[in-house]
Amino acid sequence: MVVPALIFIFIFSYIPMYGILIAFKEYDIFQGFSASPWVGLDNFKEFLYADEFKTIMRNTLGISFLKLVLGFPAPIVLALLLNEVKIPFFKRVVQTISYLPHFLSWVIVSGFVVTMLSADYGSLNIALEKLNLIHEPVNWLTIPNYFWTILIATGLWKGVGFASIVYLAAISGVNPDLYEAASIDGAGRFKKIYAITLPCIMPVISIFLILAIGDLLSAGFEDILLLQSDIVRDVSDVLDTYVYRVGIRNSLFSYAAAVGLFKAIISVVLLTIANSLARRSGNSLW
């Protein structure tokens, strides 16, 4: 099984990397890959000096940072809470409810969010009007100040349950004798979590944190693309949606490839730095 897997990875992961050379060319679909002229770093310079560069990087880093700060600890907290539930039936129900959104595509989730926040028939506007908190419907998705909040909240709802599975598995591997010894010493639930559970699952947390930092420039694609509009583009356009717009819709293939390569290089640098820092605690990837 090892050899076929390596062949598959080589064919579909490494060979296509040859195509990244168009980032250093002025690719013309009619001239072909080899006949397109070389332009060196011109595509990278064009992106760095583009008018949208500051806005795109601000949105990318801002959304990614919020997803890291709010989204990374959320499944850990949920796993810790579920581990403290002593009623099996209630625990299974909560797990099932929290896992279900993960299996819904972003098309379905975005449709649900758009419907719920609609100014015409959205349930949120109806509820707020009934409570006399607003006097007229609000089109929430067209207000730039609310877009990041809606995006982060939707992502948390969709992914927190499924992401907690790994941490629940790690918690289940903790030696029960440690908890019994802590109980004899008079430790409460919070003390056990702080002194036993978290240190025991710290290697898993460290690995996922390293990967999350390395993926810091991936603010999202499907969720943003499906929820954004031209009205909120100033706060919603990130590297991935920008590459899609200029590369696919505007057919600027070389320029889009340069932006994608720029993102990949920065991500590798961030991953290397995060791994180097984690190596000091003995929980690095390599």
C-alpha positions in Angstrom: 0.0 0.0 0.0 2.9 2.3 0.6 4.2 2.3 -3.0 0.8 3.1 -4.7 0.3 5.9 -2.2 3.7 7.4 -3.0 3.0 7.2 -6.7 -0.4 8.9 -6.2 1.2 11.7 -4.2 4.0 12.1 -6.7 1.6 12.3 -9.7 -1.1 14.5 -8.2 0.9 16.6 -5.7 4.4 17.0 -7.0 4.2 17.0 -10.8 1.6 19.8 -10.9 4.0 22.0 -8.9 5.9 22.4 -12.2 3.0 24.6 -13.3 3.9 27.3 -10.7 6.5 28.5 -13.1 3.8 30.5 -14.8 4.2 32.9 -11.8 7.4 34.0 -13.4 6.0 34.2 -16.9 3.4 36.3 -18.8 1.3 33.3 -19.5 -0.7 33.4 -22.7 -3.2 30.5 -23.2 -2.8 30.8 -27.0 1.0 30.7 -26.9 1.2 27.8 -24.5 3.2 27.2 -21.4 6.7 26.9 -22.9 6.3 29.7 -25.5 5.1 32.3 -22.9 7.8 34.9 -22.2 9.6 35.1 -18.9 9.0 38.2 -16.8 10.9 37.3 -13.6 9.5 38.8 -10.5 7.3 41.3 -12.3 4.1 39.6 -11.2 5.1 39.7 -7.6 6.1 43.3 -7.8 2.8 44.1 -9.4 0.9 42.5 -6.5 3.0 44.2 -3.8 2.4 47.6 -5.3 -1.2 47.0 -6.2 -3.8 49.3 -4.7 -5.7 46.3 -3.2 -2.6 44.9 -1.4 -3.1 46.6 1.9 -6.8 45.9 2.0 -6.4 42.2 1.1 -3.6 41.6 3.6 -5.6 43.5 6.3 -8.6 41.4 5.7 -6.7 38.1 5.4 -4.7 38.6 8.6 -7.6 40.1 10.5 -10.0 37.3 9.7 -7.3 34.6 10.2 -6.3 36.0 13.5 -9.9 36.1 14.8 -10.5 32.5 13.6 -7.3 31.4 15.4 -8.0 33.3 18.6 -11.7 32.3 18.8 -11.9 29.2 16.7 -8.8 27.3 17.9 -9.7 27.1 21.7 -13.4 26.5 21.1 -13.2 22.8 20.3 -10.8 22.3 23.2 -13.3 23.9 25.5 -16.2 21.9 24.1 -14.2 18.6 24.5 -13.4 19.5 28.1 -17.0 20.2 28.8 -18.2 17.0 27.1 -15.7 15.0 29.1 -17.3 16.3 32.3 -20.8 15.1 31.3 -21.7 12.0 33.3 -25.0 11.2 31.6 -24.2 9.1 28.5 -27.4 9.8 26.7 -27.1 13.6 27.1 -23.5 13.5 26.0 -24.3 11.6 22.8 -27.1 14.0 22.0 -24.9 17.0 22.4 -22.1 15.4 20.4 -24.5 14.5 17.5 -26.0 18.0 17.4 -22.6 19.7 17.5 -21.1 17.3 14.8 -23.9 17.7 12.3 -23.1 21.1 10.8 -19.7 19.9 9.7 -21.4 17.5 7.2 -23.3 20.3 5.6 -21.6 22.0 2.6 -20.9 25.7 2.7 -23.5 26.2 0.0 -26.2 24.9 2.3 -24.8 26.7 5.3 -24.5 30.0 3.4 -28.0 29.6 2.1 -29.2 29.1 5.7 -27.3 32.2 6.9 -28.6 34.4 4.0 -32.1 33.3 4.7 -31.9 33.8 8.4 -30.4 37.3 8.0 -32.6 38.4 5.1 -34.2 41.8 5.4 -37.5 40.5 3.8 -38.2 37.3 5.7 -35.2 36.6 7.9 -36.0 35.0 11.3 -33.5 37.3 13.1 -35.2 40.5 11.9 -38.6 39.0 12.8 -37.4 38.1 16.3 -35.8 41.5 16.9 -38.9 43.3 15.7 -41.1 41.3 18.0 -38.8 42.2 20.9 -38.9 45.9 19.8 -35.1 46.0 19.5 -35.3 47.2 15.9 -38.0 49.2 14.2 -37.4 48.1 10.6 -35.6 45.1 9.0 -31.9 45.2 8.6 -29.9 43.6 5.7 -27.1 42.4 8.0 -24.9 40.9 5.2 -24.6 44.3 3.5 -23.3 46.1 6.5 -19.4 45.9 6.5 -19.1 46.3 10.3 -21.0 43.0 10.8 -19.5 40.9 8.2 -16.5 39.6 10.2 -18.8 38.7 13.1 -21.2 36.8 10.9 -18.3 35.0 9.2 -16.5 34.0 12.4 -19.8 32.9 14.1 -20.8 30.8 11.2 -17.5 29.1 11.0 -17.5 28.3 14.7 -21.0 26.8 14.5 -20.0 24.7 11.5 -16.7 23.4 12.7 -16.4 23.4 16.4 -18.2 20.1 17.1 -16.2 18.0 14.6 -12.9 19.6 15.5 -13.5 18.5 19.1 -13.4 14.8 18.2 -9.6 14.7 18.2 -9.4 16.3 21.6 -12.0 14.0 23.0 -9.9 11.1 21.8 -6.8 12.5 23.4 -8.7 13.1 26.7 -9.9 9.5 26.6 -6.3 8.3 26.6 -5.5 10.1 29.9 -4.7 7.6 32.7 -7.8 7.4 35.1 -5.4 6.8 38.0 -4.3 10.4 37.8 -7.8 11.7 38.4 -8.3 9.3 41.3 -5.1 10.4 42.9 -6.1 14.1 42.4 -9.5 13.4 44.0 -7.8 11.8 47.0 -5.7 15.0 47.3 -8.9 17.1 47.3 -8.7 18.5 43.7 -11.9 19.8 42.2 -13.0 19.5 38.5 -11.2 22.7 37.4 -8.0 21.8 39.2 -8.1 18.4 37.5 -8.6 20.0 34.1 -5.7 22.5 34.7 -3.3 20.1 36.3 -4.0 16.8 34.5 -6.2 17.0 31.4 -4.6 20.0 29.7 -0.9 18.9 30.3 -1.7 15.4 29.0 -3.3 16.6 25.8 -0.8 19.4 25.3 1.2 17.5 22.5 -2.0 17.3 20.4 -2.8 21.0 21.1 0.7 22.0 20.1 0.6 20.1 16.8 -2.7 21.6 15.8 -1.6 25.1 16.9 1.5 24.8 14.7 -0.6 23.8 11.7 -3.1 26.6 12.5 -0.2 29.2 12.5 1.2 27.8 9.3 -2.3 28.2 7.8 -2.7 31.8 9.0 -2.9 33.3 5.6 -5.8 30.9 4.7 -8.6 33.1 6.0 -11.2 31.0 4.1 -12.5 30.7 0.6 -15.9 29.0 0.3 -17.5 30.7 3.3 -16.3 34.2 2.3 -17.1 33.7 -1.4 -20.6 32.6 -0.7 -21.4 35.2 1.9 -19.6 38.3 0.4 -21.0 40.8 -2.1 -19.6 43.9 -3.8 -21.0 46.1 -1.0 -18.8 44.4 1.6 -15.8 43.6 -0.6 -13.6 46.1 1.2 -13.8 44.0 4.4 -14.3 40.5 2.8 -11.7 40.2 0.1 -8.9 37.9 1.1 -6.0 36.3 -0.7 -7.9 33.2 -1.8 -10.9 35.1 -3.1 -8.6 37.6 -4.8 -6.7 34.8 -6.5 -10.0 33.4 -7.7 -11.3 36.7 -9.0 -8.1 37.8 -10.9 -7.1 34.3 -12.0 -10.4 32.6 -13.0 -12.7 35.5 -13.7 -10.2 38.0 -15.2 -7.9 35.3 -16.7 -4.7 36.8 -15.2 -3.2 33.3 -14.7 0.4 34.4 -14.1 -0.5 37.1 -11.7 -2.9 34.8 -9.7 -0.2 32.2 -9.6 2.3 34.7 -8.2 -0.2 35.7 -5.5 -0.7 32.1 -4.6 3.0 31.4 -4.5 3.5 34.4 -2.3 0.9 33.0 0.1 2.6 29.6 0.1 6.0 31.0 0.8 4.8 33.1 3.8 2.9 30.0 5.1 6.0 27.9 5.0 7.9 30.5 6.9 5.2 30.8 9.5 5.0 27.0 9.9 8.8 26.8 10.3 8.9 29.5 12.9 6.0 28.0 14.9 7.6 24.6 14.8 10.9 26.0 16.0 9.3 27.7 18.9 7.3 24.5 19.8 10.5 22.4 19.6 11.6 24.0 22.8 8.7 22.3 24.6 9.3 19.0 22.9 6.1 19.0 20.9 7.2 20.0 17.4 6.2 18.4 14.1 9.9 17.7 13.2 
